[in-house]
Amino acid sequence: MRRSIRTPATAVLALLLAVGGSSCAALESLGIGGAASVAPADEPATDAPVTEDAPVAETQTAPVVDEGLAVPTCEGIYSETLATAFLAEERVSRGDTSEGDFGFGTTNLDLVSVLKNVRNDLRVSCTWYLPASESVSVTSVALISSDTRATIEETLIATGASKQESGGGTLFSIASTTSDISPDYIATETHFLTDIVCPSTLAESSCAAWVTSNYAFGKATPLTVDAAAQLGVYSN
């Protein structure tokens, strides 16, 4: 029996190196050598071609648009302190009552007409009442043009309302007003007017916020001031 003799790989490699010109092909056949040829030492190296960096795309941030004020809901028209006090008195919220002639923060029919003409998305009127009594309060918030503000001020001055600068705006108060709707409805009434940046949805060059309350058997001024401060237009 002939016994096969295995030649170590190192011996094969040495033999191939000794052969000379055919050694490269043999190395490649063994999977050891590379196919690329080596440039002569005296030949200058060729610089790699210069490529321009691709422009980096700039990330642009969308500009922040100031939408301006938005009217509150009846759940947020007053501060938590005032709403809690109403609930402690067992008063009940009727929500938005911007309809008819009774559900607004003024009993003056001329001013009720002004409020009715304000767009629905730019006004709200919130009513609270004490069951089994005639004690009712209504606060209205409206975002209006400066021309409308001037009309409101003229009407209030004609009714004899007192006027004072307060909270960065003008506060008009009527100590006792007999409603144009019912002579038996007697209430206090307070209006706050101040300039604001026009909401983006209101195409006017200058605008105002109007916060008004009437309160039968109660004081309207705290309601108006609280709602205006909650809206962010009354500075203490």
Residue pairs with C-beta under 8 A, 6 or more apart in sequence:
12 30
13 30
13 32
16 22
16 23
16 26
16 27
17 23
19 26
24 33
27 33
28 34
28 35
39 45
65 200
66 197
66 200
67 199
67 200
67 201
68 143
68 196
68 197
68 198
68 199
68 200
68 202
68 207
69 143
69 196
69 197
69 199
69 209
69 231
69 232
69 233
70 199
71 121
71 122
71 123
71 124
71 141
71 142
71 143
72 124
72 141
72 227
72 230
72 231
73 96
73 124
74 93
74 95
74 96
74 124
74 126
76 230
77 124
77 126
77 139
77 141
77 227
77 230
78 86
78 139
78 223
78 226
78 227
78 230
79 226
79 229
79 230
81 226
82 222
82 223
82 226
86 93
86 128
89 130
90 130
90 131
91 128
91 129
91 130
91 135
92 128
92 129
92 130
92 131
93 126
93 127
93 128
94 126
94 127
94 128
94 129
95 126
95 127
96 103
96 124
96 125
96 126
97 103
97 104
97 125
97 126
97 127
97 138
98 104
98 115
98 116
98 120
98 123
98 124
98 125
98 140
101 109
101 112
101 181
102 181
103 125
103 127
103 138
104 111
104 112
104 115
104 116
104 125
104 138
104 140
104 212
105 115
105 125
105 138
105 139
105 140
105 189
105 211
105 212
105 213
105 214
105 224
106 112
106 115
106 140
106 189
106 191
106 212
106 214
107 177
107 178
107 179
107 180
107 181
107 185
107 187
107 189
107 214
108 155
108 159
108 177
108 180
108 189
109 180
109 181
110 155
111 152
111 155
111 156
111 212
114 144
114 148
114 151
114 152
114 155
115 123
115 125
115 140
115 142
118 142
118 143
118 144
118 148
121 201
122 142
122 143
122 144
122 199
122 201
122 202
123 140
123 141
123 142
123 143
124 140
124 141
124 142
125 138
125 139
125 140
125 141
126 138
126 139
126 140
127 136
127 137
127 138
128 136
128 137
128 138
129 135
129 136
129 137
130 136
133 217
134 216
134 217
135 216
135 217
135 218
136 215
136 216
137 213
137 214
137 215
137 216
137 218
137 220
137 223
138 213
138 214
138 215
139 211
139 212
139 213
139 223
139 224
139 227
140 210
140 211
140 212
140 213
141 209
141 210
141 211
141 227
141 231
142 209
142 210
143 196
143 199
143 202
143 207
143 208
143 209
143 210
144 152
144 207
144 208
144 209
144 210
145 202
145 204
145 206
145 207
145 208
146 195
146 204
146 205
146 206
146 207
146 208
148 208
148 210
149 193
149 208
149 210
152 191
152 193
152 210
153 170
153 172
153 193
156 163
156 172
156 174
156 191
157 163
159 174
159 177
160 174
161 172
161 173
161 174
161 189
161 191
162 172
162 173
162 174
162 175
163 170
163 171
163 172
164 170
164 171
164 173
165 171
166 192
166 225
166 234
167 192
167 194
167 225
167 228
167 229
167 233
167 234
167 235
167 236
168 194
168 233
168 234
168 235
169 192
169 193
169 194
169 195
169 209
169 228
169 233
169 234
170 192
170 193
170 194
171 190
171 191
171 192
171 221
171 224
171 225
172 190
172 191
172 192
172 193
173 188
173 189
173 190
173 191
173 220
173 221
174 188
174 189
174 190
175 188
176 186
176 187
176 188
177 186
177 187
177 188
177 189
177 214
178 185
178 186
179 185
179 186
179 187
185 216
186 216
187 214
187 215
187 216
187 217
187 218
187 220
188 214
188 215
188 218
188 219
188 220
188 221
189 212
189 213
189 214
189 215
189 220
190 212
190 213
190 220
190 221
190 223
190 224
190 225
191 210
191 211
191 212
191 224
192 209
192 210
192 211
192 212
192 224
192 225
192 228
192 233
192 234
193 208
193 209
193 210
194 208
194 209
194 228
194 233
194 234
195 206
195 207
195 208
196 207
196 208
196 209
196 233
197 207
198 204
198 205
198 206
198 207
199 207
209 228
209 231
209 233
211 224
211 227
211 228
211 231
211 233
211 234
212 224
213 220
213 221
213 223
213 224
213 227
214 220
215 223
225 234
228 234
229 236
